[in-house]
Amino acid sequence: VEKYAINTYEVCRDLKLNIPKDVKVIGFSNLQTVDFMNPSLSTITQPAFEIGKEAATMLFKALDKKTFELKDEDIILHSKLIQRDSTRKV
C-alpha cells in the first residue's frame, strides 16, 4: 500500500506540490519505513487481528449451521490514525 504513497510523493515532487502544505497524504499499512519518508507518512492502522477473529467467528457460525448463508451483519472495528508530518498543519 505504501507503494502508492511513494508514487504520490514522487508526483507531488514533479509537480512542485508541497506535502503537507499543498497536499496531505495518508497511508494504510503503517510499515516501519513510513518514518523514513520525507515528510514522514501519516497512516491509518487497521485492526488486522480483530478482522481475522471476526471473520473466523462468522465462518464457524456458518459451519455450525451447516450452511453458508450468512446474515447481513454490521461489525464495527475501530482504526487508529497515526499523525505524522505528511498531514501536519502548516
Secondary structure, DSSP 8 states (H G I E B T S, - for coil): -HHHHHHHHHHHHHTT--TTTT---EESS--GGGGGSSS--EEEE--HHHHHHHHHHHHHHHHHTTS------------EEE--GGG---
